[in-house]
Amino acid sequence: MTDKPTPRLSASSWSLHRSLGAPGIYGPGADIPRESHGRGAISLLEAPALLAGLGIRTMEICHFHLPSRAPDYLNRLRDALETHGVELWSVLVDAGDLTHEAHGRRDEAWIADWLDDAQRLGTKRVRVIAGKGAPTEANLARSRAALLRLAGAAEARGLRLMTENWFDLLSTPAAVHALMDGLDGRIGLCLDFGNWRGATKYDDLRAIAGYAESCHAKPQFDAHGAIEREDFARCVRITRATGFSGPYTLIYDGPNPDERAGLAALIEALTEAWATAGSALEL
């Protein structure tokens, strides 16, 4: 008798944004807004223990949740992850626009500067924004060139670069295909359930799910603050149909301010959706 497969649970530090005190989000040309750190119910150093207590053994960290980029702090955070048996799947560099005509090169250099920090933290992946401009041929070409340069810098550090179906540049399946098919497999895709909406959402996600190396399992919520279970389950079924085996990184930003409870509800919804999808697919 063999154990039934279970989803690989992960969580983004965004799911603890309020618990961390809602640190300020910043990008190129700005320093860490230190005054916005240290005011939460927990610190980032305590997040691995909280997640492990929920049975989550993988996490992703948003760049702006780091209160310091000093080597000694990054080493302490890596130690906390290792102590609690939590793998850092990726660092999420959540700013910068590689398609910006005036600032694209500046933003690329800023993103590249995070690679050493990611390496010190012990992650193997860094997720970046492909670009925020419209998916024109010029913008896609600009993004592709920048991503390949960043991929080279990442590979030299033993890291894999990833991007996400996010912002205007990657707002359609056609744009995702146009970008990804020209990257020679050197860039992975994080498939986010919640970034795309509308009548064609499921068809659109299905069209790019084959690229997915990780998933941001971001639910929608109904008027009462409950997870839209059917929407969530349909997204999970799409990934299971492709044979996806990466982590499902829970993204909780629902109306309930109790983020621990929100994550627990998401774990229940994901586990239920996974089991249902497995039966439907005869896995």
N, C-alpha and C positions, 0 to 999 in steps of 0.2 A: 504494500500500500504506500502510495506516495502522497506527500502533502500537496494540497491544492496551491497553485500559484496565487500570490497576493500582490497588490500594487505596491510599487516602491514609493513610500511616503517621503515627501520633502516639504519644506516650507520656506518662503521668502521672509527676510527680515521686515518686508513691507507689512506682513501680517501682524507684526508687533509694533507698528509705527507709533500708535498711540501709547502703548505701554512704555516705549522708549522715550516718550515725551515729545513726539512729533518734531524731530530735529529738522532744521531748515534744509531745503533742497537747493543745491548750488551746482554750477557748471563752470566751464572754462572762463578764466579771467577773474574768478572769485576764490576766496579762501574759505576754509571750513568755518561756518558760523558757530563758533565755540559756545557762544552764549545760549544757543538753543539745545545744547547737550547737557546731560546730567540732571534733567528735571523730570525724568520719567519714573514709573514705579519699578522698572528694572533697568539695568545697563546692558549694553550689547554683550559684555562678558558673561552675563547671566543667561542670555538667550539659549545657548546650547543645552544647559541643564533643563530649562523649561520645555524645550522641544523634546528632549529625550524622555522627559516625564510623560509626554503624550504619545510616546512610541514612535516619534519621528526621528530618523537617524541620518537625514540628509538636509542641508539647508543651502540657501543662496543669500548673499548679503548685498544690499544696495550700497553703492559707494558713499552716499550721504549719511548713512547710519554709522560710519566710522568716526568716532570723536577725535581720532588722531591717526596720522599716517606714519608716526615715528616707529622705527624698527622694534623697539622694546614693547610698544603697545601691540603691534601686529603679532609679535611672538607670544605675548600673553593670550591673545585671542585664539591663536592656533593651538596653544596648550589647552585652553578651555574646551575647544572642539574635540581634541584628542582625548581629554580626560573623560568626557561624557559620551564618547563613541559616536560623534556626529561628523559625517563627511561634509566638507564644504564643496558643493557641486560647482558653483560658479560665483564670481564677483560680477554684479550687475552694474555696469557703468551707464547710469541713467541720464546722461546729458551729452551735449555735443551734437553738431549737425555736419556730417561729412559732405553734404550736398550744398552747403552754403558757399556762394561764390566768393564772398569777401573773407569769411572766417573759417572755411572748411579746413585749411591746412593748420590753422591754430588749434581747431578742435581735434583734429587728428593727432597732433602732438600731445595734447592734453590727455586724450584717451590712451595713447601709447605709454604715457607716464604711469598709468595704473598697472601696467603689466608686471613691473617689479614688485609692487605691493601684493598683487594676486599670487605671484610665485612665493613670496615670503609667507603668505597665509596658508599655503599648501594646497590650493585649489588646482584643478587641471584645466579649467575653462574660464573664459571671460566673455560675457555677453555684452554687445555694444549695439547702439542704434545705427541702422544702415544709413539713415538720412531722414530729414523731415520735409524735404521739398517734394513737389509733385513728381509722379513717376514718368517724367519725360526721358527721352533717350539720353539727353545730355546729363541729367541728374543720375540716372542709372549708371552711366559710364563713369561719372565722377565717384559715385559710391563704390563701384566695383574696383576701381583703381586703388582707392584709399583702403578698402577692406583687404585687398591682397597685400598691400604694404604692411598693414597691421598684422595680417596673418603671418607674414614672414617674421616680424618681431616677436609675435607670440610663440611661434614654433621654435625659435631660438631659445626660448625659456621653458620649453616643454609644455606649453599651453595650447589649447585649441580655442580658436575664436568662434563665437556664435553671434547670430543676430536674431531678430524676432519680427513677426508680422505686426508691425507697430508704426504709427505715424503715416503720413500721406504716401511716402515713397513705397512702402510695402502694404498698401491698403487694399490690394486686389490680388487674386491668384495669378493673373497674368504678370503683374509686376514682380511677384515673388519668383515665378519661373524665370523671368527675364534676367533677374539678378543672379539667382542661385545657379542657373545653368551655365553661367559664364565664370564661375569661381573654382572650377576644377576640383570640387569636393573639399576645398580647404576651409570652408566656413560651414558650421553647423546651423541648424535652425531650432529655435525655441518656439514651439507652437503655443500661442496664447488663446485660450477659449474665449476670453471676454473682450478682446480688442476689436473683433468684428461682430457686427450685428446686422439686422435686417432680414428680409425674406429669403435671401440666398446664403445666409450664414453657414448652414451645415454643408451645402454643396461647396462653398468656398473653402471651408476648413478641410473637407475631404480632398479637395484638389491639391492641397499642399502638405497633407499629413505625412506623406511618404518621406519628406525631408526631415521630419522631427527627430531630434536627438534628446529633447526634453520637452516637458509641457508645463505651462503655467495654468494650473487648474483654477481658473477664476470664474466663480459662479455669478449668476444674476440673482436678484432678490425680488420677491413680490412686494405688494403694498404693505404687507404685515411684517416685513423684515425676514421672511423665511426664504431659504434657498429654493430657487426654481429647479426642482429635482429632475423634471423631464428634460429641460434644456441641458443640464449638467450631464445627465446620463447619455444623451445623444452625442455629446462631445466625447465622452469616454468611449462610447461604442466606435466612433470614428477612429480613434487611436488604436484600439484593440484590433480593429479590422486590418490595420497595416502591419500588425505584429510588433507594435511599439513596445519596447522593454525598458525605456529610460524612466527617470523619476517624474512623478507628478508633484510639482511644487505648488502647494496650496497658497493661494492668494486670497487672504481674507481682508476685505475692507467694507464689510457690511455695517448696517446701522447699529447693531449691538456693540457698545463700547467695550464689552468684556471679550477681548481678543482670544483669550484662552478658551472660553466657551465657543467662540466662533470657529476656532480651529478644530475643536472637538466635533462640532456639527459638520464641518467640512470632511473630516476623516470618515464620519459615519456615511455621509452622502457619497463619497468616493468609493468606499468599500462596497456599498450597496450597488452603485452603478457598475463597478468592476464585475461583481458577481453576476449581475443581470446580463451584462455584455458577454461574459464568458459562456453563459448558458445559450444565449442567442447565437453565438458564433460556434458553439460546440467545441470550445477550447478546454 
